[in-house]
Every structure is written in C-alpha cells, then in structure tokens.
C-alpha cells in the first residue's frame, strides 16, 4: 500500500482541478502494486516502468481523484502523468458515483473536439477496491472561487464569466445522437419531474433510519426539505408540459447533454488567457433540460456567502463579474433562445438548490461513515448549510426574490415579533426593572429569547464576513443545539450590515428587543472581538455560550480618572507573572455596561502591558472570567436616574486579578488595534437602533395629536404641531439614510475605509433623534418626562450615545480629517 502523499508545492503537481493536495488518509490509500501490475497488463505502463508518486487532489467531495506520476524505466527523463478517478470506498448510495458514465461522456465529447481531458482507460475489474478510469492530465489554471479573487483585472473577470456561459451553450448545442449519446438518459419532457424525485430519494436515503450511521438531520432540515420537495413536485409537471409544447424555444424542454455540476471551479482555463482547456467532473451528466444546467451554474448568485463562501458570490458583486441577468443573456444569445419566464427560472434555481442540499446531505452521510473524499466534509455539509439553501429555494418557489426575498422576510419577521411579542410584554418587563428584584433576570425575557431563537431570529447582527471567522471545528459544536432550535440561524442569517440595519431599526422600538434577538451591546461587540481575534479555546469557552445566549459579557475600558475616549490614556496595568504563567490586572473602571448582570461570565479588560515605547503598542486586552473575587463592584451607575437593570453600568475595581496566560487576546501590545476593530460595526448598530427609537417617537407623536386639543383646537389642526411632525419625518429619514450609507460602506470597503461615514452617522443620528424626542416630549407635556411613555428613557439613552463609543468632538475631528485628506 502507498499513502497519499502530502505536497506543499502546487507547481510540482500542476493545476488539474486547480486544487491543493492533502495529506495521507487511511481510507484513501491505493494498492500501488496492484495498480502497477494492471497498468502494465493493459500496456499503459511499459514492462520496465513504475509508479513514482500518487497525489490526491483535495477539492471535491465525491469521486476521489489522484495524480499518477510514472516513469518508463528505460532511462532518465520526464515523468509521465495521468489522472485516476475512482468510486469512493465503503458504503455509498445506490446509483451514485457512476464513473462508467463519466468515462463514456468524456470519450464522446472528446471525439468532436469539445474541451475535455482525453480519456485513456476504464477499469471495471477488481484491481482496486472500486472501479476507476484514467484520463489525460491537463495543465492549466482553475479559479477556485466564484469571486475570482485571484484575478486582478475586472475585464478579465468579465471575460471569464462570459466564456463560461458560452462553454455551457456550446455543450447544450451538441446533438447527443451524433456523438453516440442518444441513449445516455431517458428522453422525453419529464426530465425535471424525474430530477425532483431523484434528489428527494437521494436525500431520504442519506437520512435513512435503517442505518444509524447515515441518520444525521435535525427536525428543521427534514421539515424544510419536505416542504421544498412538495412545491417542486407540484410545479414540475406543469413545466414539463409547457416545455414539451415549446420544443425548447423557451430555453428548456429540448433534450441536451446536461453536465449536472457545471460551475467555475470545474473548468480548466489557459494560464495566460481565458481560453477553456477542459471541463471536468461529469459524474452527474445525463440527457436533460439544459436550463436546469444553466440555473445550477448560477447558484453562486443565490448561495449565502456566510454559509458556503467557496460556492458563493459576495454582495455587491466584485468589479467585472457580470450580473446574473448579463450572464443569462450571454448564454441565451449564444444558443439563440429566449429567456425563461420568471416563475420557470425560479423553479430551475430552486431545483438546483434542492439538488445541492441533497448532495451535501450525502456528503455528511459519507463523512459519518468514514468515506468522505475531503477532510472538511463535516463543515461543508452541516445542517445549517443545508437549511440555508433550502430556505432560499422555498422563498423563490413562493414568489420571493431568493436571498433578497429572504432578507425582506427576515425583516418582516422581526417586525411581527417585536409588535406581537415584545411590545405586549414591555409593561411587565419595565415593571420588573423598577422593582426590588430588578437585578434578577425576568423569566419573561428568557422565554422571549427562546421563542425568537426557535424562529431563527437570532444573532442577526453577524455578517457573512464575521460568520466565516468562527473556527471551523467549532461550527458543528455550536449548531448541535436543542431539538427544535434552528441550526442554520445560530450564526445569523447572512445579513450584510446594510441589511441588518433594517432589522436593527425595528429592534430600536423597545429597550428589550435587541437582547431578545441576541443582538444587544456590549455582547455583539465582544462576540465580534472573539470572532476576529479569539483562539479556538477562547472561542469555545467564551464565544459559544454568548452565541447561544446562555451568558452575557462586559467590556472594561473606560476609567474614572482619565479621558478614556483616547485609549492611550488608559492607566490600568496588566503585568505578566512568569512564575505562574498568569497576567495580574489592577485598575479602576466605570461605565462597564453588563457587569451587574448575573449572567455575565466574561469581561474584556483593557490595560497596559507596558508604559513606555510607542503609545499605540502599550495597551493589551485580556479575557477575565466573571464573577471574580478580585473584582469589586463599587456601585451601579445611573443615566439620568435610570440604572438599566438587570445589566446595569458598573463601577469596578480590579485588585490583583489573575488570569491565565492564554487569556491574552491577539498578543501583548495589540489592544489599541482590537479596540479600533471593535468599534466600526458596533457604532453603527447603536445608530441603527436609534432610528427605530425615532420611529417609535414619531408614532407616539401621531397618536397624541389625534386625541388632544388646546383652546378649542385639536393638535392635528395646529400649524406649529404639523410643522413638528414634518421636521420629525425629515430628521428620521435623513438619519436612516446616513446610517445605511455608513453600513453599506462597511460592507463594500471594510470598517477602516468607512471610518469617515461611520463618524458622520455617529454624530448625526443621535443629534437627529434627540431633536425628534425633544419635539415629541414637548407635545406630551408632563407625561413625556414620566415613565408613562418611553420617551424620557429613550432620551436618556440617546443622549448617552453622544458620549459612548467616542464623543461628538472626536468624530467631528475624524470627519474633518477625512474631508481634508480626500482633497489632497
């Protein structure tokens, strides 16, 4: 037996599949002796030749693929190379991994000059543990990501995608009968009907209760896949009938050679231009509806990037990558057909997503059986990923806009939950917060959180970028939650910052709403720090409980004796004790939000590990387990008389608090860097919620003016009050647009590049909402400054945000500098 070899230098093995090789794996060993003997017997290897090396390509979850390097044995010379592709070992699903069909279609297409690797030999004998075939090793370049990060030129990106569309059109223009593939699949217009049932059967087989090793799915996945199957099953016959009548002129219906897995990373391009050298991975090829192939190739436009980044395009599209409409138009123009109707197209895309979800379920089943072809199978095929794909397809089948429709749906779900569940509970929660038991967490609040999580309305603040920062080995642990809890939503729903802004605005309607959805400060900022900078152990111990909503946290930075808006002023110390491998913390902190909460289990403490050297390299951050005997809670501070129980804002002292060495974040001297990274999206989250506060204040204003009058005139008829209403609307709209502009800038360019717009939002939004609140309080009179309505509490909160996360003057300074710099 020969182990699969680990090769670091990709050039050494070429770019077949454009794929990195992996290390040895017991179940992927090949019998080198048996293979050598067989290749000599069929005259592929000379009698004196030998196999020098076997390398496995890492990409692909299905049929294991190997580079075989051979020598003739007649003297020194270059290695001869070919590619071996085999069925997986062990238990596999029936009718899957049909490499015999792969070989047949390669031979047929190669005979007419279609760009595929030249097939060499098919072996169905018991040489290895499963059948295999050999094909030409094509040297070229494969773009592994749909985003084409490895291509710097926007024009080249555009040409690659258009060449891809033309290649697929060329394949679908090949007459199957003319190349000997007339019986390669069942003819007839019911291809899509069969596909729906085929992939449903594959999914059910992978979940079969007859074999515990294959049973893996959770209840939400089963339900979602079942719902999608029913919608596809009901639509498919109508599509098949319509297409049969059109004769294919509508883009579907006509029988063609369907690749079945047509995507960018299955195409080998010339290393110097966009010429296609080969199309790979024909395992799923058959005769079928060509438009199903096209829709499958368009899945990167629909797949959420936070779930499957290797298969998805970012939003907005990278420069040069054509829009979905442009890609589809190129394909249709190349085949001289018209585009499919919108409802038909939604079906084709949904079928593609259903198929991909079923494939992932099969990958997970093989991984559990120990037969997965790739080491990252568990991560790729998580319940969360299957559920995310299924949800997009369900939205499309119900007339939505895919991912865009899902975003709208999530926002509406948040709106409904706030108005139906949170606002009715507000009076009871506020009463608890005023009672002697206010420092205890109300049971009602926890019940609302459980309900929100069960509906998938959880951690909505996590952007696709942040979701990808969770250590891969922890995702399965995180998603292994209680039965009935949505595993696909534990790491959010893939909302961008701009999309989340719409949901956060609704959360701003109630003080309690953001915590209900696990979207409240300071936890969101602290979780972001742990996602960006935490080690595996730090994330496991502190991040996972926060993501599940089991614990709370606090951020200990602000100090009573210095102007803490300038982090270089921090005086607290962090001293390393080499004898115990611990850090010793000392200092005074105040306005530590969340420190009074009985659920608080970790503090992020900022102090100085050195008091000399570069001023921005002196600060560090460490994780401090809470509660801690060295931490004394002096008192809960009040904001205009509000103590914001049960989380509160504490004044703390740290006296010789010891934490393990591995609790340092990122490294000594990196605290200022972490602080700057933490405050970008977090500042915007506050501003998003402020817009919601302004919206609720305006709602309260409109209620008030309808029911009150003075001196015989109703408020609604008084010009000055009407002017107030108009100015409130103007301020609210302006604040929303400023915040959305900053959020979009973060999505497109990152928080650092968007700092000017973040500062604009941080200054403008609180001031605009304060103006709205002031007008509404004035019209409410005495009630406006009481606890009868939430106006006074909102005013206190908003006014504080002109200080928190940087005071106005600091942000005005940033805005001015950015403005001057842009003109230099």
C-alpha positions in Angstrom: 0.0 0.0 0.0 1.2 3.6 -0.7 0.0 6.5 1.4 -1.4 9.6 -0.4 1.5 12.0 -0.5 1.4 15.5 1.0 2.9 18.0 -1.4 3.3 21.7 -0.5 4.4 23.0 -3.9 1.4 23.0 -6.1 3.5 23.7 -9.2 5.0 20.2 -8.6 1.7 18.6 -9.4 0.3 21.1 -11.9 -3.1 22.6 -11.7 -5.5 19.8 -12.6 -8.7 20.8 -10.7 -6.7 23.9 -9.6 -6.6 22.1 -6.3 -4.3 21.7 -3.4 -3.3 18.3 -2.4 -3.9 16.8 1.1 -2.0 14.6 3.5 -2.3 10.9 3.9 -5.6 9.4 4.9 -6.1 5.7 5.8 -9.3 5.1 3.8 -7.8 6.9 0.7 -4.8 4.6 0.3 -4.3 2.9 -3.1 -2.7 -0.5 -3.7 0.3 0.6 -5.7 1.5 -2.9 -6.6 -1.9 -4.0 -7.9 -2.3 -0.8 -9.9 1.2 -1.1 -11.4 0.7 -4.7 -12.4 -2.6 -3.8 -14.1 -1.3 -0.8 -16.0 1.5 -2.9 -17.4 -1.0 -5.6 -18.4 -3.1 -3.1 -20.4 0.0 -1.6 -21.9 -0.4 1.8 -20.3 2.9 1.3 -18.4 5.9 -0.3 -20.0 7.3 -3.5 -18.5 10.2 -1.7 -17.0 8.2 1.3 -15.9 7.0 2.2 -12.4 4.7 4.4 -10.5 6.8 7.0 -8.7 4.2 9.0 -6.9 0.5 9.2 -6.2 -1.1 12.5 -5.1 -4.7 13.2 -4.2 -6.4 16.4 -5.1 -8.2 17.9 -2.1 -11.1 19.5 -4.0 -14.2 17.6 -4.5 -16.5 15.7 -2.1 -17.4 12.8 -4.3 -15.2 10.6 -6.5 -11.6 10.6 -5.2 -9.2 11.9 -7.8 -5.4 11.3 -8.0 -2.4 12.4 -10.0 -0.4 9.4 -11.1 3.3 10.1 -11.9 5.1 7.3 -13.8 8.5 6.6 -15.3 9.1 4.3 -18.3 12.1 2.7 -16.6 14.2 2.9 -19.8 16.4 5.8 -18.6 16.3 9.3 -17.2 13.5 11.5 -18.5 10.4 13.5 -17.6 7.7 11.9 -15.5 4.6 10.8 -17.5 1.4 11.9 -15.8 -2.2 11.0 -15.9 -5.2 11.3 -13.6 -7.0 8.4 -11.9 -10.6 8.9 -10.8 -12.4 6.2 -8.8 -15.6 5.5 -6.9 -15.4 6.1 -3.2 -14.6 3.2 -0.9 -17.1 1.7 1.5 -20.8 2.2 1.7 -22.2 4.6 -0.9 -25.7 5.4 -2.1 -27.1 3.4 -4.9 -26.8 4.8 -8.5 -24.3 7.4 -7.3 -20.7 7.9 -8.4 -21.2 6.4 -11.8 -17.7 6.8 -13.2 -18.5 4.5 -16.1 -20.9 7.2 -17.3 -18.2 9.8 -16.8 -15.8 7.9 -19.0 -18.4 7.4 -21.7 -19.4 11.1 -21.9 -15.7 12.2 -21.9 -15.0 9.8 -24.8 -18.0 11.1 -26.8 -17.3 14.8 -26.4 -13.5 14.4 -26.9 -14.3 12.8 -30.3 -15.9 16.0 -31.6 -13.4 18.4 -30.2 -15.3 19.6 -27.1 -12.7 20.7 -24.4 -12.5 17.7 -22.0 -9.5 15.7 -20.8 -8.7 12.9 -23.2 -10.0 9.6 -21.7 -7.3 6.9 -21.6 -8.7 3.7 -20.0 -11.7 2.4 -18.0 -11.2 -0.4 -15.5 -14.2 -2.2 -14.0 -12.2 -5.2 -12.8 -11.3 -5.8 -9.1 -7.9 -4.1 -9.3 -8.5 -1.5 -6.7 -11.4 -1.7 -4.2 -13.6 0.2 -6.6 -13.7 0.8 -10.4 -11.7 3.6 -11.8 -10.7 5.3 -15.1 -7.6 7.2 -16.3 -7.6 10.4 -18.3 -5.2 13.0 -19.6 -3.6 15.3 -17.1 -4.4 18.8 -18.3 -2.1 21.6 -17.2 -3.8 24.9 -16.8 -5.5 27.1 -14.2 -8.7 26.7 -12.3 -10.4 29.6 -10.4 -11.4 28.1 -7.1 -13.7 30.9 -6.0 -16.7 32.4 -7.9 -15.5 35.8 -6.7 -12.3 35.4 -8.8 -10.0 36.9 -6.1 -7.0 35.5 -8.0 -7.9 37.8 -11.0 -6.9 41.5 -10.6 -8.4 42.8 -13.9 -12.2 43.5 -13.9 -12.2 43.0 -17.7 -10.6 39.5 -17.3 -13.2 38.6 -14.7 -16.0 39.6 -17.1 -14.5 37.6 -20.0 -14.1 34.5 -17.8 -17.8 34.5 -16.9 -18.9 35.2 -20.4 -16.6 32.4 -21.7 -18.2 30.1 -19.1 -21.7 31.0 -20.4 -20.6 30.3 -24.0 -19.0 27.0 -23.0 -22.2 25.8 -21.5 -24.2 26.9 -24.5 -21.7 25.0 -26.7 -22.3 21.9 -24.7 -26.0 22.2 -24.9 -25.7 22.6 -28.7 -24.1 19.2 -29.2 -26.5 16.7 -30.7 -26.5 13.7 -28.3 -27.3 11.2 -31.0 -24.5 12.5 -33.3 -21.9 11.7 -30.6 -23.3 8.3 -29.6 -25.1 9.5 -26.5 -28.6 9.1 -27.8 -29.4 6.6 -25.0 -27.3 8.4 -22.3 -30.5 9.3 -20.5 -34.3 8.9 -20.8 -35.7 11.1 -23.5 -38.9 13.0 -23.0 -40.1 16.2 -21.5 -40.4 14.9 -17.9 -36.7 15.3 -17.0 -37.4 17.9 -14.3 -40.1 15.6 -12.8 -37.6 12.8 -12.5 -34.9 15.1 -11.1 -37.2 16.3 -8.3 -37.9 12.7 -7.3 -34.3 11.5 -7.8 -32.9 14.1 -5.5 -35.6 13.7 -3.0 -34.9 10.0 -2.9 -31.1 10.7 -2.5 -31.9 13.0 0.4 -34.2 10.4 2.1 -31.6 7.7 1.6 -28.9 9.7 3.2 -31.2 10.2 6.2 -32.4 6.6 6.3 -33.4 5.5 9.7 -32.4 1.9 8.7 -28.7 2.9 9.3 -27.8 5.0 12.3 -24.6 6.0 10.7 -26.4 7.8 8.0 -29.0 9.4 10.2 -27.9 13.0 10.7 -30.6 15.6 10.0 -32.4 17.7 12.5 -36.1 18.4 12.6 -36.0 21.8 10.9 -34.0 20.4 8.0 -36.4 17.5 7.5 -39.4 19.8 7.5 -37.8 22.4 5.2 -36.7 19.8 2.6 -40.1 18.2 2.8 -41.8 21.5 2.1 -39.5 22.2 -0.8 -40.0 18.8 -2.3 -43.8 19.2 -2.3 -43.5 22.7 -4.0 -41.1 21.4 -6.7 -43.2 18.2 -7.2 -46.3 20.2 -7.8 -44.7 22.7 -10.2 -42.6 20.3 -12.3 -45.4 18.6 -14.3 -46.6 22.0 -15.5 -43.1 23.0 -16.6 -42.5 19.7 -18.3 -45.8 20.0 -20.2 -45.2 23.6 -21.2 -41.6 22.9 -22.3 -42.7 19.9 -24.3 -45.1 22.1 -26.2 -42.5 24.8 -26.9 -40.0 22.4 -28.4 -37.2 24.1 -26.4 -37.6 27.6 -27.7 -38.2 28.9 -24.2 -34.8 27.8 -23.0 -35.9 24.5 -21.6 -37.7 21.4 -22.8 -35.3 20.4 -25.6 -33.1 17.4 -24.6 -29.4 18.2 -24.4 -26.3 16.8 -22.7 -26.5 18.2 -19.2 -23.3 18.4 -17.2 -25.1 18.3 -13.9 -22.4 20.1 -11.9 -21.4 23.0 -14.2 -19.5 25.6 -12.2 -16.5 27.8 -12.4 -14.1 25.5 -10.5 -14.8 22.6 -12.8 -13.3 24.5 -15.8 -9.6 24.5 -16.6 -8.5 27.8 -18.3 -5.3 28.6 -20.1 -2.9 30.1 -17.7 -2.3 33.2 -20.0 -5.8 34.0 -21.3 -9.5 33.0 -20.8 -9.4 30.1 -23.3 -11.0 26.9 -21.9 -8.8 23.8 -21.9 -11.1 21.4 -20.2 -14.4 20.8 -18.4 -14.2 18.4 -15.5 -16.4 16.3 -13.1 -19.0 14.6 -15.3 -20.4 12.3 -12.6 -23.9 13.8 -12.8 -24.1 14.2 -16.6 -27.1 12.9 -18.4 -29.6 13.9 -21.1 -31.9 16.5 -19.7 -33.3 20.0 -19.6 -30.4 22.4 -20.4 -32.0 25.3 -18.4 -31.6 23.2 -15.3 -27.9 23.1 -16.0 -27.8 26.9 -16.6 -29.6 27.6 -13.3 -27.2 25.3 -11.4 -24.3 27.3 -12.8 -25.9 30.5 -11.5 -26.2 29.3 -7.9 -23.3 31.4 -6.7 -25.6 34.4 -7.3 -28.0 32.9 -4.8 -26.0 30.9 -2.2 -25.4 32.9 1.1 -21.7 33.6 1.3 -21.6 33.2 5.1 -22.7 29.6 4.8 -20.7 28.4 1.8 -18.1 31.0 0.9 -16.3 28.8 -1.6 -19.5 28.5 -3.7 -21.0 32.0 -3.4 -20.5 35.4 -4.8 -20.2 38.3 -2.4 -22.7 41.2 -2.4 -22.1 43.6 -4.1 -20.5 41.7 -7.0 -16.7 42.0 -7.4 -15.8 44.6 -10.2 -16.1 43.0 -13.6 -18.2 40.0 -12.6 -21.3 40.3 -14.7 -24.7 40.5 -13.2 -27.0 37.4 -13.2 -29.0 39.0 -16.0 -25.9 39.6 -18.1 -24.6 36.0 -17.6 -28.0 34.5 -18.5 -28.4 36.9 -21.5 -25.0 35.7 -22.9 -26.0 32.1 -22.6 -29.3 32.7 -24.3 -27.8 34.8 -27.1 -25.2 32.1 -27.7 -27.9 29.5 -28.2 -30.3 31.9 -29.9 -33.1 31.2 -27.5 -35.3 33.4 -25.4 -35.0 33.7 -21.6 -37.3 31.5 -19.4 -40.3 33.0 -17.7 -39.6 34.3 -14.2 -41.6 31.6 -12.4 -39.9 28.9 -14.5 -36.5 30.3 -13.7 -37.3 30.3 -10.0 -38.2 26.6 -10.3 -34.9 25.8 -12.1 -32.9 27.6 -9.5 -34.8 26.0 -6.6 -34.3 22.6 -8.2 -30.6 23.3 -8.3 -30.6 24.4 -4.6 -32.6 21.3 -3.7 -30.1 19.1 -5.5 -27.1 20.8 -3.8 -28.7 20.4 -0.4 -29.3 16.7 -1.2 -25.7 16.3 -2.2 -24.5 18.0 1.0 -26.6 15.6 3.0 -25.0 12.7 1.1 -21.5 14.2 1.8 -22.3 14.3 5.5 -23.6 10.7 5.5 -20.3 9.6 3.9 -18.3 11.6 6.4 -20.1 9.8 9.2 -19.4 6.5 7.6 -15.7 7.4 7.2 -15.9 7.5 3.3 -15.8 11.3 2.6 -13.4 12.3 -0.1 -12.5 15.6 1.6 -11.3 16.4 5.1 -13.7 19.3 5.5 -16.8 17.3 4.7 -18.4 17.8 8.2 -18.0 21.6 8.0 -19.3 21.8 4.4 -22.3 19.7 4.9 -23.6 21.0 8.2 -27.3 21.1 8.9 -27.1 24.9 8.9 -25.8 24.9 5.3 -28.5 22.5 4.1 -31.2 24.6 5.8 -29.9 27.9 4.4 -30.0 26.6 0.8 -33.5 25.1 1.4 -34.9 28.4 2.7 -33.7 30.4 -0.3 -35.3 27.8 -2.6 -38.6 27.9 -0.6 -38.6 31.7 -0.9 -38.1 31.5 -4.7 -40.9 28.9 -5.1 -43.2 31.1 -3.1 -42.6 34.1 -5.5 -39.9 35.8 -3.5 -36.5 37.1 -4.6 -34.2 34.4 -3.3 -31.7 35.8 -0.8 -33.1 39.3 -1.3 -36.6 38.0 -0.6 -35.3 36.2 2.4 -33.8 39.4 3.8 -37.2 41.1 3.3 -38.9 38.2 5.0 -36.5 38.3 8.0 -37.1 42.0 8.5 -40.8 41.4 8.4 -40.5 38.5 10.9 -38.6 40.8 13.2 -41.2 43.5 12.8 -44.0 41.0 13.6 -42.2 39.5 16.6 -41.5 42.9 18.1 -45.1 44.1 17.7 -46.8 40.7 18.6 -44.4 39.5 21.4 -42.0 42.2 22.7 -44.2 45.3 22.9 -47.1 43.5 24.7 -44.5 42.3 27.2 -42.9 45.7 27.7 -45.1 46.9 30.5 -44.4 43.7 32.6 -40.6 43.9 31.9 -40.5 47.6 32.8 -42.4 47.0 36.0 -39.8 44.3 36.9 -37.0 46.7 36.1 -38.4 49.1 38.7 -39.0 46.5 41.4 -36.8 45.4 44.2 -36.0 42.3 42.1 -34.7 44.3 39.2 -31.2 42.8 39.3 -32.7 39.4 38.6 -33.3 38.4 35.0 -37.0 38.2 34.4 -38.3 34.8 33.3 -40.4 36.5 30.6 -37.3 37.9 28.9 -35.7 34.4 28.7 -38.9 33.0 27.4 -39.0 35.6 24.6 -35.3 34.8 23.7 -36.2 31.1 23.5 -39.1 31.9 21.2 -37.0 34.1 18.9 -34.3 31.6 18.7 -36.7 28.8 17.7 -37.9 31.0 14.9 -34.4 31.6 13.5 -34.4 35.3 14.6 -31.1 35.0 16.4 -27.7 36.7 16.1 -28.9 38.7 13.1 -26.1 41.1 13.5 -23.5 38.6 12.3 -22.4 39.5 8.8 -21.2 36.8 6.3 -17.6 38.1 6.9 -17.9 37.6 10.6 -19.6 34.2 10.3 -16.6 32.9 8.4 -14.3 33.8 11.3 -15.7 31.2 13.7 -13.1 28.4 13.9 -14.3 25.6 11.6 -14.1 22.9 14.2 -16.5 24.9 16.5 -19.3 25.3 14.0 -20.6 21.8 14.5 -20.4 22.2 18.3 -22.4 25.4 18.0 -25.1 24.0 15.8 -25.6 20.9 17.9 -28.2 22.7 20.0 -31.6 21.6 21.4 -34.1 19.8 19.2 -36.4 22.3 17.5 -33.8 25.1 17.6 -32.9 26.3 14.1 -29.3 25.2 13.5 -29.0 27.3 10.4 -29.5 30.6 12.3 -27.2 30.2 15.3 -24.5 32.2 13.3 -27.1 34.6 12.0 -28.9 34.6 8.6 -26.2 36.0 6.4 -27.3 39.6 6.6 -24.9 42.3 5.4 -24.5 45.4 7.7 -26.9 47.4 5.5 -29.5 44.6 5.6 -29.2 44.2 9.3 -29.7 47.9 9.7 -33.3 47.4 8.6 -33.9 44.7 11.3 -32.0 46.7 14.0 -34.2 49.7 13.3 -37.2 47.7 14.3 -35.4 46.4 17.4 -34.9 50.1 18.4 -38.7 50.3 19.1 -38.2 48.7 22.5 -35.4 48.7 25.0 -35.8 44.9 25.4 -35.9 43.9 21.8 -32.2 43.7 20.9 -31.5 41.3 23.7 -34.5 39.1 22.7 -32.7 38.5 19.4 -29.2 38.2 21.0 -28.3 41.5 19.2 -27.6 43.7 22.2 -24.5 45.6 23.3 -22.0 45.0 24.7 -22.3 41.4 23.7 -22.3 42.0 20.0 -19.0 43.9 20.2 -17.4 41.4 22.5 -18.5 38.5 20.3 -17.1 40.3 17.3 -13.7 40.6 19.1 -13.8 36.9 19.9 -14.7 36.0 16.3 -11.9 38.2 14.9 -9.2 37.7 17.4 -10.0 34.7 19.6 -8.2 31.4 19.6 -10.0 28.1 19.3 -10.0 27.6 23.1 -11.1 31.2 23.7 -13.9 30.9 21.3 -15.0 27.6 22.7 -15.0 28.8 26.3 -16.4 32.3 26.0 -17.8 32.8 22.5 -20.0 29.8 22.0 -22.1 30.4 25.2 -22.6 34.0 24.1 -23.7 33.0 20.7 -26.2 30.6 22.2 -27.5 33.3 24.5 -26.5 31.3 27.6 -24.3 34.1 29.1 -23.6 37.8 28.9 -20.4 39.8 28.9 -18.9 43.3 29.6 -16.2 45.4 28.2 -13.9 47.1 30.8 -12.2 50.0 29.1 -13.4 53.4 30.4 -11.7 54.7 33.6 -12.8 57.4 36.0 -9.5 59.3 36.3 -8.7 59.8 32.6 -10.4 60.8 29.3 -11.0 57.3 28.1 -12.2 58.3 24.6 -8.4 58.4 23.9 -7.4 54.8 24.6 -3.8 55.8 25.0 -4.8 57.4 28.3 -5.7 54.1 29.9 -3.8 53.7 33.3 -4.9 50.1 34.3 -2.0 47.7 34.3 -1.6 44.1 33.0 1.6 42.5 34.4 2.9 39.1 33.4 4.0 36.8 36.1 6.4 34.3 34.6 6.4 32.1 37.7 2.7 31.3 37.4 2.2 32.0 33.7 -0.6 34.4 34.6 -1.4 38.1 34.0 -2.0 40.3 37.0 -4.6 43.0 36.5 -5.0 46.2 38.5 -7.1 49.3 37.9 -10.3 51.2 38.3 -13.1 51.1 35.6 -16.5 52.6 35.3 -19.5 52.7 33.0 -18.9 48.9 32.4 -22.3 48.0 30.8 -23.4 44.5 31.6 -21.1 43.9 34.6 -24.1 43.9 37.0 -25.9 41.2 35.1 -26.0 37.9 37.0 -25.4 36.1 33.7 -22.1 38.0 33.0 -19.4 35.4 32.6 -16.6 37.2 30.9 -15.1 40.7 30.8 -12.7 42.0 28.2 -10.3 44.1 30.2 -8.1 46.8 28.5 -4.9 47.9 30.3 -1.3 48.5 29.6 1.3 45.7 29.5 4.0 48.4 29.1 4.2 52.1 30.0 6.9 53.0 27.5 7.6 52.7 23.8 5.1 53.6 21.0 1.9 54.9 22.6 -0.3 52.7 20.4 1.6 49.5 21.3 1.3 49.8 25.1 -2.3 48.6 25.5 -3.5 45.0 25.6 -6.8 43.1 26.1 -7.3 40.0 28.2 -10.3 37.9 28.9 -11.4 37.8 32.6 -13.7 35.1 33.9 -16.7 36.5 35.8 -17.6 36.7 38.6 -14.1 37.1 40.0 -13.0 37.5 43.7 -10.5 40.2 42.7 -13.2 42.4 41.1 -15.2 44.6 43.3 -18.5 46.1 42.1 -18.5 49.6 43.8 -21.9 50.6 42.6 -24.3 50.5 39.6 -24.2 53.9 37.9 -27.3 55.7 36.7 -28.0 57.5 33.5 -30.3 60.5 34.2 -31.6 58.4 37.1 -32.0 55.1 35.1 -29.9 52.2 36.3 -30.9 49.9 33.3 -31.3 46.8 35.4 -30.6 44.0 35.2 -27.5 44.6 33.1 -26.6 48.0 34.6 -23.5 50.1 34.2 -21.0 49.3 37.0 -18.1 51.0 38.6 -15.5 48.3 39.3 -12.1 47.9 40.8 -9.6 45.2 39.8 -7.2 44.3 42.5 -4.5 41.7 41.7 -6.9 39.8 39.4 -5.1 36.8 37.9 -5.9 35.3 34.5 -4.2 32.5 32.6 -1.6 33.5 30.0 -3.7 32.0 27.3 -6.4 34.6 28.0 -4.5 37.3 26.3 -6.3 38.5 23.1 -4.2 38.5 19.9 -1.0 39.3 21.9 0.6 41.9 24.2 0.5 45.4 22.7 -2.4 44.7 20.4 -5.2 46.3 22.5 -5.5 49.5 20.6 -5.7 47.6 17.3 -8.5 45.5 18.8 -10.3 48.5 20.1 -10.4 50.2 16.7 -11.6 47.0 15.0 -14.4 46.5 17.6 -15.9 49.9 17.2 -16.7 50.0 13.5 -19.9 48.0 13.0 -20.7 48.3 16.7 -21.1 52.1 16.5 -23.4 51.6 13.5 -25.5 49.0 15.4 -26.3 51.7 18.0 -27.2 54.2 15.3 -29.4 51.7 13.6 -31.4 51.2 16.8 -31.6 55.0 17.3 -33.5 55.2 14.0 -36.0 52.8 15.5 -36.4 54.9 18.6 -37.1 57.9 16.4 -39.7 55.9 14.5 -41.5 54.9 17.7 -41.3 58.5 19.0 -42.9 59.7 15.7 -45.6 57.0 16.1 -46.3 58.3 19.6 -46.5 61.8 18.3 -49.1 60.9 15.7 -51.2 59.1 18.4 -51.0 62.1 20.7 -52.1 64.8 18.2 -55.1 62.8 17.2 -56.5 62.7 20.7 -55.6 66.1 22.3 -56.7 69.6 21.8 -55.9 73.0 23.4 -58.0 76.2 23.4 -60.7 74.5 21.3 -58.3 73.4 18.5 -57.1 69.9 18.0 -53.4 69.4 17.9 -53.7 67.8 14.5 -55.0 71.2 13.2 -52.4 73.4 14.7 -49.8 74.6 12.2 -46.9 74.6 14.6 -47.5 71.0 15.6 -47.9 70.0 11.9 -44.5 71.6 11.3 -43.1 69.5 14.2 -44.5 66.3 12.5 -42.9 67.3 9.2 -39.5 68.0 10.8 -39.6 64.7 12.7 -40.1 62.9 9.4 -37.3 64.8 7.7 -34.9 64.1 10.6 -35.8 60.4 10.7 -35.4 59.8 7.0 -32.1 61.7 7.0 -30.8 59.7 9.9 -31.8 56.4 8.3 -30.0 57.3 5.1 -26.8 58.4 6.8 -26.7 55.2 8.8 -27.5 53.0 5.8 -24.7 54.8 3.8 -22.2 54.0 6.6 -23.4 50.4 6.8 -23.1 49.9 3.1 -19.6 51.4 3.1 -18.6 48.9 5.7 -20.0 46.1 3.6 -18.2 47.3 0.5 -14.8 48.5 1.8 -14.5 47.5 5.4 -14.8 49.5 8.7 -11.4 51.1 8.3 -12.1 52.6 4.9 -15.6 53.6 6.0 -14.5 55.4 9.2 -15.5 58.8 7.9 -19.0 57.7 7.1 -19.2 55.8 10.4 -18.3 59.1 12.2 -20.9 61.0 10.2 -23.6 58.5 11.3 -22.3 58.5 14.9 -22.6 62.3 15.1 -25.7 62.9 13.0 -28.0 60.0 14.1 -28.0 60.8 17.9 -28.5 64.5 17.3 -31.3 64.0 14.8 -33.1 61.5 17.1 -32.7 63.8 20.1 -34.4 66.6 18.1 -37.3 64.3 17.4 -37.6 63.2 21.0 -37.4 66.7 22.2 -40.3 67.8 20.0 -42.4 64.8 21.0 -41.7 65.2 24.7 -42.8 68.9 24.4 -46.1 67.9 22.9 -46.7 65.1 25.5 -46.0 67.6 28.3 -45.7 66.1 31.8 -46.3 62.6 30.5 -43.3 63.0 28.2 -40.8 63.2 31.1 -42.5 60.4 33.2 -42.4 56.7 32.9 -45.9 56.6 31.5 -44.4 56.5 28.0 -40.9 55.5 27.0 -39.8 59.0 25.7 -37.8 60.0 28.8 -35.9 56.7 28.9 -35.2 56.9 25.2 -34.0 60.4 25.6 -31.6 59.4 28.3 -30.3 56.5 26.2 -29.8 58.6 23.0 -28.2 61.5 24.8 -25.6 59.0 26.3 -24.7 57.9 22.8 -23.3 61.3 22.1 -20.6 60.2 24.6 -20.4 56.4 24.2 -18.2 54.9 21.6 -16.5 58.2 21.0 -17.8 61.7 21.9 -19.0 64.0 19.2 -15.9 66.1 19.1 -13.7 63.0 18.4 -15.9 62.0 15.4 -16.1 65.6 14.1 -12.3 65.6 14.1 -12.3 62.3 12.1 -14.8 63.7 9.6 -12.8 66.9 9.1 -9.6 65.0 8.6 -11.2 62.7 6.1 -12.6 65.6 4.2 -9.3 67.4 4.0 -7.4 64.1 3.1 -9.9 63.5 0.2 -8.9 66.8 -1.4 -5.1 66.4 -1.2 
